[in-house]
Amino acid sequence: MISAVGTRRSDRYLPSQGLPPQGVPDGRSNFPATVRLSNGSSAPAIEVKPTRSHGYIGGLDGLRALACMAVLLYHTWPAIMPGGFLGVDVFFVLSGFLITALLIREIYNPQGQHRINFVQFWLRRWRRLFPAVFTVCVVSIPLAWAADPNLLARIKSQLLGTLTFSYNWVALGTSSSYFDHGNPRLLTNMWTLSVEQQFYLVWPLALICIFLLPRRWRPAVPIAVAGISVALMAWFAASSPDPSRAYMGTDSHSFGLMLGAALAFLSPQPFDTSQHRAHRGFAALWGSIGILGLAGIITAFILLSDSAPGIYPWWTLLTVIASACTIHAMTARVQAGGGIAALLRIILDLKPLQWIGVRSYGIYLWHWPLLLIWQRSAPHSPNWLSTLVVATVATVCAALSFSLVENPMRRAGIIRTVRTWITPAPGSKTSGFKTSSRRSIPWRVIAYVATAIWIGLFSIAVIQAPAQSDVERALADPAPTPPATQPQPAPKANRSPAPGTPEAQHKAPKSAANSPAIQQQPTPALPAAPQAPTQPQPAPNAVPITGKNITIIGDSVVRAAMYALADRWPGITIDSGVSRQGEAIAGLISAHAQDGTLGHYVVVSNATNGKLPDSMLRNWLELIGKSRVLVLVTGHGPANDSWIAASNEAITRVARQNPQRVVMADWNRAAEAHPELLYSDGVHPKRPEGARYYCDMLAHALSRAQQLR
């Protein structure tokens, strides 16, 4: 979540914890007004001028802007920023640092009262965060309803979690995976806002207890809590193939907030350079560390990915530490020495970065729902166009929201601002507009009518929103229920996966015998799947293409086509899982081999949820043994799912390198030829026509596999 802390003047300009102005009783400065970069040289260098007691930490808005752009690129063009999701952790460190500094300032107030006004603190946070969130929900939900009602699946629970700042727990409680690319939620990005708001609720209370400890022990508390959080993320990530619990849990993803809080304890008077002497060596050291930290953050954005080994929590933790180092280089004690630290601040203080950083909270809130709406409206748009459109519209919406909603409500309060909108006083600018005459009355009437209509559309959209999307219904019921008059075979007990396999907790039905009896239904004629010019002929002594000789392991695409697969090849072994990652396939192949359910033709269709590198595919080929044939199915999905294209390229290479043992089934090409046979997500085949079309494509690939000896 983009930190809202620091975007308002009172958050960005903080007094130096009750110390006298300029750092000495008589008010005189105790450090030189100009600090030189050179060693003893008389040439002028970068200057660090004394600031008043309300000092501004330069560079933090620029750091926030870089993190915001990384998150946006991760969602719109992940091929160039696969680790951009780590921008969230940069925001966590910023929030932990700045919020703790605000609270320390309040405890060390000039009156010496040593207390926190909890009500006022929480009210300020509410005024800062809630108006933008509510605006995004009210505007985006009717637009999503118009683009595709499937985008509003489970919107009621999403709204409940968003407006109560508990989205992460609501999502986990309803088994909504953050990494389910086939069924993205309209308000998924609100989980980070919930984590931060929960931190804002609890941390002031904890801080009062921390201040009962001796000063030297205070930083140890948030550091210890951060260590526990890291351990929880590592444990949750290792115990489930879906890292959503590790990633979205407040307990397991709060170490960034805690390390930011520890930094606030360790940085004396971090906001006012007038409280510190100029130490050029100290500034040079931490300025260099800050530059290395910033370089590490950018490198992580570019090189890491959400499925990289060790990403939860170790690479994430390193990114958090790099962020803390960069923030520390911006604090007053380091900046007082000038030099390379001041140069780093100047770079991050560039005006465009400052402007984006101040509005980064709104950009983050707007970009995700706008991206989903754009994808459903223009599903085949290239990544560059999606990035351009979403970034532009999100920035415009964020700027308008910042000027017309967020700032007025933060300054005057939510109720007073709304009252001013309804009956503005002459010359009032509270609402962002100046009203000075009766000529504004017709426009106000138009605005009232338009607002009422929009609120009506919002209400209708929420009321009529489906409990499940079309894809979710298909995945929840992969085979239709037979008529009550027809006897049904007793389902077999599902085999438990081998101990230690990644799928131990998330198994889907793996055999046609596990599904109810399948009824043959008349369907319209289907287009032919792409085929070679000549029909392949089976090799002498070829293994027959029957259900008992085929094992298909895959993701939700396979599950959506399960009905048609079992109908085409009775007795086929089907092992499908929603949001299944490629790392799970090797363990499943081994488990099927141990159980004797690994057929001669091993079909793997798992290219839609993450990148499949060549080494992984070659490992599958080794695991099935030399007597079997591996059929690799390409994936199909929106253009911004760049890992699908990368996986398809790897499948093509491995198939060409192993022509006697690997066959490629080109579902991507088949789906591109007939997108009308897919659900609105552009990934899953519709039932029954699309599922039967998927089987036609696979049947042709199997006929080519039958040619291999």
VOKOL-254897 format. One record per residue: x, y, z of N, C-alpha, C in turn. Coordinates in steps of 0.05 Angstrom, whole numbers, plus 5000, padded with zeros to 4 digits. Each point is the difference from the previous one (the first is absolute). Layout:
<sites>
XYZXYZXYZ...
</sites>
This chain:
<sites>
501749765000498350245000501850255000499350204985501550244999499650155026502150075014499750135026498850284997497950055015498850265001501550195018501849885017501450165019502050184985500150255008502050184987498950164978497549954991498950154978498650265009499550025026498950255009502150165015499750265001502050175010500849945029498049955017500649945028501449745004499849814980501449755002502950034989500450184982502650024987501850195015498950195014501650205015499649965030501949885013499649925027501950155019499250095023501850135019502049805011502250105009502249835008499649915029497849865006499549875025500250195024499250254997499850185022502650145007502249964984502550135007499950304991501750175012499950284993500750044971499050224988500850064972503050024997501049914977502850014993501749845018498949855019501549805015501450105025500150265005501350105024498250205014500350045026498150175015499750284988502250124990499850274991499150024971499449764988498950004973502150024978502650005007502050024979500649734988500650004974500649754986502749895010500249735003502449885008501349834978499450074975501449874978500250204977502049984982500450194979497750004980499450244990497850024981500749874974502549974993500849874975501949785006499549764989501849775004501149934973502649974998501449964975500549704995499849934974500549724993503049945000501650194991502949954995501550005027502249874999501749985025501850245001499250205015501750245003499950194977498649944979499950174977498350255006500750224988498550255004497850034980499849814981497950024980497349945012498050154992497349955012499049724993498449885017498949734995497150015008498949765002497149975007499650125028498050175002499450135025497749865014500249995027497849925016499450225019497950154995499350235016498449935025500450165021498549945024497050024995498549835013497150014997498850095026497550094998498650085025499349755015498850035023499549775017498149804988498350104981498349824985501549924975501849805002501749924978498649814981500850014975498949834979502049794992499349755000501849794991499849984970502050114987500049984971500549724990499049944976500649754987497949785005498550025021498149785006497750004980499150234992497950004979501049874974502550064994501249874976500249705002500849915024500249715004497249874998498050145011497349904998499049994971500850204984499350004972501249764985502549945005501349774987498649745007499249975026498649765008497249984987498750234998497450014987500149914971502050114985500249934972500849704997501549905019500849714998497549825003498350075019497649845004498250014975499750244989498350034977501149844976502650014996501249854978499849705005500249925025499849715006497349894992497950175003497349914992499450034971501150204987499350064972502049894980502549975008502149914982502149855015499349775012501849865018502649904987500149984974502449914987502450195005499450265004502250195004500350075030498149935016500250055029498849775016501149764998498849775013500150015030501850165011500250025029498750265011498450134983498850255009498249985024499049765005498249965023501550075026502749995000501550075024499850305007498950164981499550285007498250035024498349805004498250005024501750005026502249855000501649985023501650265005500650144979501350275003498050195014497549984992497950175013499749935029500149745006499849925028502250125017502449994990502250125016499650305004499250144978499550285003497850065020497949854999497850045019500849955029501449785004500949935027501950225011501750104983501950215009498550265006498450104982498850265003497850005022498449795001498049995021501249995028502149845003501449985026501250275007501150144980501150265005497950205009497649994988497850175008499349955029499849745007499249945027502250075021502549974992502250085018499950305004499550154978499750295003497850075019497849854999497850075018500749935029501449795004500849935027502050205012501950094983502050205008498950284993497650075009498950264993501250215018499950254991501350225015498950035028497549925005498850035026500949795020501549804989501049795018497949825011497849964986497849845010500449704996501749934980500749724994497549824997498350084982497649844995499350024970498249824992499050004972497050045000499150184984497150044997499149804979499149775010499349784982497750074982498050135010497650074984500850184977501650205005500850184979501849864979501749835010501849864981498349824982498249845011498449834984498250154981498950235009498350164984501650114976502450095004501750094978500549794980500649765009500449774982497549944984497750015013497549944987499450214978500350255007499650214981501949984976502449915005501949984978499549774982499249775011499849754984497249954989497950045016497449914992498850144976500250274997498750134978500949894973502649964996500949904974499149724995500049835021499049734997497149994992498450155013497150014994499550104972501550214992499750114973500649794979502249855003500849804981497849784998499049925022497949795000497550104985499150245007497550104988500350044970502350084991500450064971500549744985501749835010500949774985498049774998498349975020498249775000497950024977498650234996498350024977501449964973502550114998501549964975500649714996500849865021500649714997497549854993497750075011497549874994499350034970500550244989499550054972502049844982502549985009502049864984499649705000499549885023499649715003499049955028497549915003498949945027501749805016501549834986501649805014502250135017500750254994502050145016498950065028497449995003498850075026499449755017501149774992499649765017501150055028498449935020500750035028500550305008498750184985500650285006498950095027497949875010499050075026502049965022501249765000502149955020502450174996500650064975502350184994499550285011497550104996499350265011500150015030499049795013500149985029502950015010501749854988502850005008501450274995499350124977501350254992499250235019497450035005499050225016500549975029500649765009500749955028503049965004501550044979502949965000500849725011498649814990500649725008500049824975500650124977499749854975501849755000502450025010501849774999498949765014498850045023498949775015497449904988498450194989497549914986500749834976502150084985500849854976501049735008501749985021501049755009497849825011498050135013497849845011498149894979500050134977498349904978501649854979502549925007501749844982500550144974500350275000500750144976503150034999501149874979502950004997500950264987502050125012501250244988501349944973500949754997501549924976498249864979497450015004498249884980499650194977501749974980499950194977497649954983498849765001497649954984497550125011499950065026497650135012500850245017501150214988500850235016497650145012500450105025497950155014500350304994497850144998500050284993501550175021499849925025501150165022502449865014501349824986502249855012502250185012500650224987502250175009499450135027497549985010499450125026501149855023501249764995501049855023502350155013501650144985502250155012499150235018497950134991498850215016499049895026498949765000499049885025502349945019502249904989502349945018501050255013500250224985501050255011498050115021497449994994498150125018499949845026500349744999500149845024502550075016502250064986502450095014499550275014498750184986499450265012498249985024498349795001498249975022501449895025501949824996501249865023502650135009501550114981502750105007500150225021498250204999500150215021499749885028498349805003499649875026502649865008501249864981502549865007502250205006500050234987502250195004500050115029497750035011499850095028501449815018499649744995501349795016503150004995500750044975502950004994501450225014498850235003501350235013500249965031499049785010500549945028502749875003501249914978502649875001502250215000502449925008502350194997500550074971501050234994500350104973501549804982502149885010501749834983498649744992497949935015498649754993497650044982499350254995497550054984500249904972502250054985500149904972499949694999500849875022500149704999497249884997497950155009497349894999499049974971500050214984499249964972501849824985502649995006501849814987499249715006499449955025499149735008497449924987498150194999497449954986500549944971501850154987500749954972501149724996501749915019501149734997497849795002498150045018497849815002498450004974499550244989498550024975501449864977502650034998501649864979499749705003500249905025499849715005497249904992497950165006497349924992499749984970501150204986499749994971501549764989502449945010501449764991498549755005498749985024498549765007497549974983498550214996497649984984500649944971502250124989500749964973500949714995501349885020501049724997497749805004497950085014497949805006497749994980500150174979497950004980501050074973499049874979500950084973499050274991497950105013499050274995501050195022501850194993501150175021498250235008497549994994498250235007499950055030499949795016499950045029502650145010502249914989502650125008500250294991498950064976500350264988498050215011497549925005497950185007499550035030501149825016499550015029501450245013498550145017501250225014502349915018499749775012502149895018502549924984499749894977502249904984501250204981498850244997501050194981500250285013500850005025500250265014502950075007501949834990502850065007501050264987498950084978500850254988499150245017497549985010499050215018501750015026500749775010501549995025502950104997501349934978502750094996500050304995497950114987499850284997499650145027498449875017499750125027502649995016501549794998502649985013501950224990499950064974501650214989499350275012497550055006499250255012501250025028500149785015501350015026503050054999501249894979502950014998501050264987498250164990500850254986499350245018501950115015499350225018499450254984497850135007499150254987500349974969498549824988500549944971498950224981498550205011498650184982501350284999501950065016501050285002503050004999501250084978502950014997501350205019498450195011501250195018500849885027499249755005500649865025502649844998501450014978502349834996502450154989502349925009502550114989500649864973501650134984500849894975502349805003499549744994502149805001500249884972502050104985500149934972500649704996501749885018500649724997497549835005498550075021497549855006498150034977499750244989498250054978500949854975502649994995501049864976499449705003500449895024499549715004497149934995498250155014497249934998498850094974501150214988499250074973500649784980502349885002500849784983498249755005499549955026498249785006497250054989499150255002497350074989499949964970502150074986500049964971500049704993501649855015500049714996497249885006498750115021497349915006498050064978500250244989498250074978500649824976502549954994500749834978499049725004500149905025499049745007497049984996498650215008497150014996499249984971501350164983499450004971500849734988502249895009500849744989498049785008499050015024497949815008497550034983499250254994497750044983500449874973502450014989500549914973500549704998501549895020501049724997498349795015498750085022498549805015497249964989498649805010497249964992498549885024497450004997498349905023500249705004501349864981500449715004502949925002501850205005502849945002500549845026501949814999500649845024501050195022498949965024500850165023498950285001498150064982498950285000498450055025498849795012498550045025501449845022501550125018500250295003502750124993502049844992502750095001500750234981499249974975500550234981498350245007497649955010498350225010501350145023501249855019501350125023502450174991501649904980502250164990499150264988497749994986498950254988499250195022498949905022499250175022502450135013502249845003502450125012501250214982500049954974501050204981498350255001497449985004498350235002500750165025500449865022500750135025502650154998502049894986502550134996499750264983498349984980499550244983498650225016498049925016498650205016501950125020501749845013501850115019501950214988500849964975501750194986498650274996497450015003498550254997499650145026500749885023499450125026501950235005499350165020501450265004502949965007500649805017502849975008501949944977499049844981501649944976500150244982497750124995499950234982501650245009500350025027501650235010502850004990501149764993502749984990500350054971497750024986500250064971501249784984501550074979501449804984498249824984500749754999498649814983497249955010499550025026497349975011498250234990501150244999498450224989499449974971502049894985499649944972497749804995499949795017497949814998497350135005499950175020497450145005499250184977501950144988499450174977498849844977501149764995499049834979497149925006499549915024497349915007498050245004501150245002498350235003499350134973500549874978499250114974497050055000499250234988497250085002498049794990500649874977498049794991499749785021502249915012499849795020498550105024500550245009498550115022497050014995499350094976497250034993498649725001501349814988498849734999499949885029502250055015500149895027497850105018499350264998497950115016497349884993499649924975497549884991500149704997502249885009500449714996497849835014499050095022497949865014497649964981499150224988497749984982500649854975502450034989500849854976499849705005501149925024499949725007497149905002498350155013497249915003498549984974500550184981498650014975501049804980502549944999501149864977499049724997499549865022499349714998497149974989498050125011497349974988499950114971501550214994500050104973501349804981502149865009501349804984498149784993498549895020498149784994497850094981499150245004497950114982501050024972502550104997501250034974500449734986500949815015500649734989497449874990497850045013497549894991498950154976500650264999499150174977501749974976502649965003501949974978501949775006499049754999501549775010502649944985500250094975502449944984501950234997499850205018501850234999502849925007502050104986502849945007500750135027502149905012500750095027500650305001501350104979500850285001497550185000497949924985497650164998498549985027499849765012498749975025501450175022502650005000501550165019499550304996500050084975499650294994497250085009498049854992497250085007499549995030500849785013499449985028501550215016502650044994501650195015498950284996499250074976498950274995497450045015498149824996497450035013500249995030501749825011500349985029501250265011501950114986501350255010498150234999498450024979498050224999497949975022499049755004498049955021501250065027502549925004501350065026500450295005500750154979500450295003497350145007497949924986497450125006499049925028500449755007499249925027501650145021502550044996501750145019499150295004499350134978499350295002497150045009498249834991497250055005498849855023501349785008498849835021501949975024502449914995501849935022500950255016501050204986500950245015497850145015497750064987497850135014499149855025499849734997499049855023502149975022502550004992502149995020500250265017499550224986500250265013497550085016497749964988497550095012498449775013500849754994498449785011498149894978499249755003498349884980497250125000498850025023497250095002499850294991501850175009499950284993500550044970501849844988500450024971497649924984498749785008497649914986497850215003499850125023498050215005500550244982502650064996500750234983499449934971500349754992499349924973497050044995498449945020497150014997499050295000501050165019499250285002502450175004501650054978502450155003499550295006501650125017499850295006501250154977499050254995501150164978503050045004501549944978502950035001501549775013498549795008501349785014501749844981502349925009501849834984500449725014498449955020500449755015499749764982498250014981499549774983501849994976501850194998501750004977499150184978497550115002499050194980499250255014500050224986499250265011497250064991498150045018497350074993499450285011499250174981499750285009497450134991498349864986497650134990497849804996497650104995497749824995500349854974501850094982500349864974501049725004501149945024501049735005497849805007497650115006497849825009499349794979499650074974499349794980502149784999502650085002502149804999499949825025499350125022499749845024497849804998497850084988497749824996500849774982501550064978501049794982501849825015501750115017501949835015498549825020497950115013498549835018498649774986498850064977498649794984502049794991502350094989502049814991501049825022500450135024501049855023497949795009497550085000497949815008499849774980500250064974499949784981502449815003502350125005502449835003499849835025499150115022499649855025498049774995497950064984498149794994501349784984501650074980501449794985501949845017501350135018501849875019498449795017497750095010498449825017499049764984499050054976499049784983502349814994502450104993502249834994500749825023500150115024500649845024497949795005497550084998497849825005499949774980500450064975499949804979502649854995502150075015502649874995499849705005501249844983499949715004501749915024499149795012501649885022502549884990499949894975502349884987500150094971502350024989500350054971499449754984499650034974499549774983502349795003502450105001502349825002499949855027499450145021499949875027497949795001497750054987497949805000500949754984501450054978500949774984502149845016501850145014502149865015498949865025497850115011498849875024498449764992499049994976498349784991501149904973502349864999501249934975498449804983498149865012498349814985497150055008498150014981497250055006498849765016498150075017498649795016498149854982500049735001498249854983497250015011498049924983497349995010499749815024498050065017499749845024499249714994498849954976499149734994502349824991502350124994502249834990501849935024500749745002501849935023502750124996501250075023502750124999502049815013502349974988502149835013501050135025500749835019501150105025502850124995500550235009502650124995502249865015502349984988502449885013501250205020501349895019501450185019502350134986500450255005502250144988502649905012502049964983502649935010501450245013501249965023501450215013502750034986500950244996502650044988502249905017502349944987502349905015500950215020500949905023500950205021502250184989499650265006502050194992499550134973498049904985499550124974498650265004500450204982498850265003497050005000498849794988497150004997498649875024501449955021498949845022497450115011499750274999497650125012498050114980500749994975498250114980499749804977498449795004499649804979497250044988499949974974497550004986499449724991497549934992499549734990501849934977501249765001502149934980499149784982497649905001499249794982497150044993499449924976497250024991498149855018501149795013498349855018499250155024501350225006499350175023497850194994499150024976497950184992497449854995497750145002497449864995500049914971498149814994499749904973499650234981501249984976499950224981497949954979498450204994497949974981500950124973499649854979500650104973497950224994501050244992498250214994500450094971497950054985500450104973501250285000502050044984501450264998500350074971500150264994500350084973502749924989500250004974502549934987502250195008502349885006502350165010502050054978501450225001502250044980502249805005501349934979502249805002502450135013501349855018502550105012502150014979501950195003502250024980501549734998500449914975501349744995502150034979501649804998502049994979498749934974501350064977498849954974499149714996501549805012499349724996499449885027498149825001499249875024502249805009501150035024502149815008499049725003501749814993499349725002501649875023498749835015501449875023502349834991502149995017502349834994499349715005501549824988499549715005500349945030498249835010500049935029499650245018498650214990499550245016498149935023500450145022498249975023497350134994497849875003497450114993499450255017498550184987499250255014497349945014500249915024497649945016500450135027497750025014500150145026502049885019500349735001501849885019502950054994500650104976502750054992500750305001498150175010500550295000499850105029502050155008499950155025500450294994498150175008500350294995500150145027502150165003500650165024499950294992498550165014499950284992498650185020499450244991498850205017497050034995499050245004497150044998498949974971501850034980499149964973499249714996501649825011499349714998497449955016499750135023497649955016497550104985500350234986497750104985499149814978502049854989499449814978499749715010499849965026500049735011497749834990497650134998497749854990500449894972501150174982500449914973502349804998502050035016502349815000499049725008498549985021499049745010498049894980498550164985498249914980501549894976502250134992501549924976501649755006501349985023501749775007499149895027498049825000499149895026502349855014500250055026502149885016502550165002500150234987502350175001500650095028502650035007500850105026500450304998498450155015500150304999500850105027502150165001501050135025500250304995497950155009499950284995499950165026501050244999500050175024499950294992498350155014499750294995502550145010501050194984502450165006502549835005500149764988502349825004502550124986502249995015502550104990501649774988501850084981501749794987501749855019500850125023501749865018498749755012497349984999498649785012499949754981500550044975499649784980501949775005502550055006501949795004499249815022499150115022499049835022497649834992498250124984497649854992500749784980501950054982500949784982501149775016501750065019501249795017497849855015498050145011497949875015498449824982499350084976498549834981501749764992502650044997501749774992500049795023500150095025500049825023497449855002497850134993497349885002499349834976501650014979499349854976497950134983499550265004498050144984501250194979502649964995501350174979499849854974498350104981499649874975502450034981499749864977502150024980500250294989497750124996500050284991499550195024502150145007499950185023499650294989497650115005499350274990500350195023501550224996500350215020499050264988497950115012498850254991500050195024502250165003500350165024501550264994499450134978501650234991498650265006497950015016498550255003500550155026501449875019500350135027502850095007502049934983502750085006501949904978502350115000502049944979501049715004500249854978501149735000502750014986502249995014502650014987500749734987501950014981500849764986500949785019501550075020501049805019497849855014497850145006497749875013498749804981499750074975498849824980501749764996502650044998501949774996499949815025499650125023499749835024497549834999497850104990497649844997500549774980501550064979500549794980501749785012501850075018501749805013498349835020498250145013498449865021498149794988498950054976498049814989501349754990502750004996501349774990500149994970501949844989500550004971497849854985498449845013497949854986497550164995499750245011497650154997500450254983497850114991500050244983498950235016501350234998499150245014498750194980497550075006498550194984499750265016501250214990500050265013498050194986498250105016497850174989500850295005499950164979500650295003497650145014500650235011498050165014498950234984497850105008498850234986498750185022500450264996498950195019500550294992499350195016500350284993502950074995500550214985502750074992501750085023498850115021501750095023501049765017498849764996501149765013502449904984502250155002502349954982501349735005499649895024501249745005498949784982497550044990498949804982501649994974500650234989501650004975502849885005501250065023502649895007499849705003497949905012499749715003499549864973498550134983499549894974502649984984501750195002502649994986501749775011499949965026501549785012498949734991497449984999498749754990500949944971500050214984500749964972502949914997501850125016502849924999500549715009498849935022500449735011498849794981497750064987498849824981501849964976501350214990501849984977502649865007500950035025502549875009499649705005497549925005499449725006497849894983500449994973497849934982498949725003501649825012499149725003498649945026499950215018498849945026498050225009500050234986498350235008498350094976497450055006498250114980498750255011499850214984498750255009497250004991498150055019497250044993499550305002499550134978500050294998497250115006499350015026497450115008500050304995502350135003500150294995499150074972501049864980499250044972497149944996499049795012497249924996498250215013500750105024498350205013500150264986502250084989500250254984498249994976499749764988498349984976497050025006499249935025497250015007499650105029500550265005499750105027497150005010498149974982497249995009499449745016501849814999499749755015501250015028500950245008501250045026498150165018500349975026498550175018501250294998498650195013500850284997502850065011501149825016502750055010502149954979499249884977501949954979502049785005499449835020501949795008498749724998497649975012498849745003498049944978500049754990498049924979497249985012498150104984497249985009499049714999498049955017498649754998497450034985499349814983501649774992501750044975499350214984501350024974503050045002500850195017502850055003501649775011498749855019501349775012500449784979498049964983500249804978502150094980500250254995502050114982502849955011500350035027502649945013500749714996498049825002500549724996500849944971498850144981500749964972503050074996500850225011502850084998501849805012499349905024501649805014500149734985497749934988499849744985502050014976500250224987501950024977502849975010500750135023502749975011500649715008498049865012500449725007500449824976498650074978500449844976502850034989501250235003502850044993501849865019499350005026501649855020499949704994497949904988499849724995501949914978501050204984502049934980502749945011500550105025502749975012500349725010502549904998500549735010500850015029
</sites>
